[in-house]
Structure formats: C-alpha cells, structure tokens
C-alpha cells in the first residue's frame, strides 16, 4: 500500500512539472511572459540586440516626431521683384528688307520661393541667411506651414555673419527650440527641413554630421558675393538650393544649425552655421534692436598665398569696393588696395581673413592698417563705427 501511494505521488509530481513547463512555454508564446526567467534570470538577456526592423522603426519614429513637432515653425521665404528682360522681335525672316531686328526691353515681375527660415518668437521674428535677402530693392514674404502669407516689414542683416532676422506682423506663431552646438559629435544623427530647390516646401531629409569646424568660402565671385564662413557644420543630409536658412535639427527637434551652403562639386556635402553663433546674434539683436557690430566698410576678396605668388602681390584682403561715408573711406583706403596687416596682425586666408579680425574688435576701436598700393606700403588709421545690418 505504501509503495502504491509513493508511486501515485511521484506520478502527480511529474504531471505538475510537465504542466508547469507546458504552461510556461504557452505563456511565452502567447504573451511573451517568461515564467522561469523570474526565478532563473538569463545572464545573456541583457545582451540581446534589437532586430533590424526594431532599429528602423525607432529611427522612423524619431523623424516623424521631429517633423510633426518642428514643421509648423519652419517657413518658406519668397521674393517679389521687377527686372528688365530682353525681348527679341519675332520676324527674323524679313531681315534682308528691313535690317537687323533690334532687341527691346520690358519689365517682368518675378514672384517665387527662394529659401527657408524658422520662427524664433511668437510675435513674428524669423531667422534666415543674410544672402537670401541680399537684394535691398526686392520685397520678401514669409509663408507658414498652413499656407498663410506675411509680407516682411523689416530686415535686420548681420554684417559679421550670414544671418538675417525678418520681422512680420503676426501673433501666436510657434517658435523653434534652440539647441546647443558646442558638444556636437561626428556621426550624430541630424534632420533638415526646408523648401528644397525653391519648390518643394517642408521637405524632410536625414543624415549625420560628417565633419565639424570646417572653413568654407560661400557665394559667387561673379555675383559679387563672397563670404568666408568659419567653424561650420558639415552634413550628408540632403541640402539643396532653397534649403538655405532652414534648420538643421537633432533627434529631439532642437535647432543645432542653420543650413547655409551646399558643395557645388560634391554629392551629399552640405554646411550649416552652428546655432551658438546664431544665438549670439539673436542676443545682440534682443539687447539693441539691431545687430551692433564694428564696421570698417570695405567689400573685399582674400588673396591666398598661391594667388599672391602667381600675381606677384602680397597676401591680404583685396579691396573691391569702399562703402561711402565709412571708416575705410575716411582713412583714405581705396578700391584696388590690398590690406596686409591690421594692428600688426598679418591677414591670411588660413587665419580667417579680415572679417575674423574685425569681429574681435569693438565699436570705437582705432586700427592701424597697412596697405599695399601700386608696389608701395602705406600705413593709415581708422576708427571702427557701428552699423545696422
């Protein structure tokens, strides 16, 4: 009798174990709840890596969240201007009888989207690039995500950086959140939003930071616009003409840069001004109501060491134009001069050039300037004044 009882108890105990195992397996399949893991944790569980589909889903969610959060704060910049265009007569077959047709001119009104920007205050302050609004004879407008159009009432151009602040009459706008650009890392995930090619509004592209601390020359010498930009962010996020002035964002939707240029001879190489530089300009603007910067008053092009050797002239800043009434004009500087030294500091392309030296000065500072003019060295003095952007 005792043996039979022990046998039955053994069978019952075995049934309990089998049921427990089957129940645990079933709960794992149906609910993902691992019963035995509560009592016997698996050491390798913490080492499990997410699957490829999980990684893609996470990245998609980040981009979607940032796009939905920031797009209402990103705007399109449009331009309106009138320009003269040549008009050729349409009767060239009668040239033999009537002489060569003479082209005429007529005025044509141009209205088009040209760039991007982002809102920094709910009462209508918008940041974009200075080169976007460089034409002082044109009128500009701002178009928001919900297709509301606002005429630009005032433009404040920063003379030291490729930054401009536009003022529109509006209220209740959604400003962006400005991030921090001093701790960026190469390889960091970034998102760009803007009006790609001046046509496709609120285009969202992604990539990584592919370089930091770059120095580039932006603009076109043929158009008279050349600017040396230092310490810019390089990214492979697709940035096209029309993205200028738009935000470069981190994965939580903070602006870490202002898209400014694209490499003409490269693919997937774009550049952005670091947001800390922009924040300095915004703080300057908020304190003074304008961009208060030291001003010399020359438009110039840096002569590199190679160009200097080829043309048998010194390195420095070749003065292309003097601003009327400026400190440079009062000091006797002329177009065609080459500024070689400021306060004894040599001007060289690798050291940032004229703009970098002037930016470190203050309004009212007196400068000792060394010029090269027609083979002679001349020394003059100029007192920096304040200029409104």
QUITAZI-V163406 format. One record per backbone hydrogen bond with DSSP energy under -1.0 kcal/mol. CO is the residue of the C=O (numbers start at 1). NH is the residue of the N-H. Records with the same first field share a line. If there is no record, write none. Layout:
BEGIN
CO = NH + NH
END
This chain:
BEGIN
1 = 5
2 = 6
3 = 7
4 = 8
5 = 9
6 = 10
7 = 11
8 = 12
9 = 13
10 = 14
11 = 15
12 = 16
13 = 17
14 = 18
15 = 19
16 = 20
17 = 21
18 = 22
19 = 23
20 = 24
21 = 25
22 = 26
23 = 27
24 = 28
25 = 29
26 = 30
27 = 31 + 33
28 = 32
35 = 38
36 = 40
42 = 45
44 = 47
45 = 48
51 = 55
52 = 56
53 = 57
54 = 58
55 = 59
56 = 60
57 = 61
58 = 62
59 = 63
60 = 64
61 = 65
62 = 66
63 = 67
64 = 68
65 = 69
66 = 70
67 = 71
70 = 73
71 = 74
73 = 119
75 = 117
76 = 143
77 = 114 + 115
78 = 141
79 = 112
80 = 139
81 = 110
83 = 108
85 = 106
87 = 104
91 = 94
92 = 95
94 = 98
95 = 99
104 = 87
106 = 85
108 = 83
110 = 81
112 = 79
115 = 77
117 = 75
118 = 127
119 = 176
121 = 124
122 = 173
124 = 168
125 = 120
126 = 166
127 = 118
128 = 164
139 = 80
140 = 152
141 = 78
142 = 150
143 = 76
144 = 147
148 = 144
150 = 142
154 = 167
156 = 165
161 = 163
163 = 158
164 = 128
165 = 156
166 = 126
167 = 153 + 154
168 = 170
177 = 255
185 = 188
188 = 209
190 = 207
191 = 249
192 = 205
194 = 196 + 203
195 = 198
196 = 199 + 200
199 = 201
200 = 196
203 = 194
205 = 192
207 = 190
208 = 236
209 = 187
211 = 234
214 = 232
216 = 229
218 = 227
220 = 225
225 = 220
227 = 218
229 = 216
232 = 214
233 = 272
234 = 210 + 211
235 = 270
240 = 243
241 = 197
243 = 246
244 = 116
246 = 259
247 = 193
248 = 256 + 257
249 = 191
250 = 253
254 = 250
255 = 179
256 = 275
257 = 248
258 = 273
259 = 245
261 = 271
269 = 263
270 = 235
271 = 260 + 261
272 = 233
273 = 258
274 = 278
275 = 279
276 = 280
277 = 281
278 = 282
279 = 283
280 = 284
281 = 285
282 = 286
283 = 287
284 = 288
285 = 289
293 = 387
295 = 385
296 = 328
297 = 323
299 = 320 + 321
301 = 318
303 = 316
304 = 308
305 = 309
306 = 310
307 = 311
308 = 313
316 = 303
317 = 339
318 = 301
319 = 336
321 = 299
323 = 326
326 = 330
327 = 331
328 = 333
329 = 332
334 = 337
337 = 319
338 = 372
339 = 317
340 = 347
341 = 370
342 = 345
345 = 342
348 = 351 + 353
349 = 352
353 = 357
354 = 358
355 = 359
358 = 361
362 = 365
365 = 384
367 = 382
368 = 343
369 = 380
370 = 340 + 341
371 = 378
372 = 338
373 = 376
376 = 373
378 = 371
380 = 369
382 = 367
384 = 364
385 = 295
END
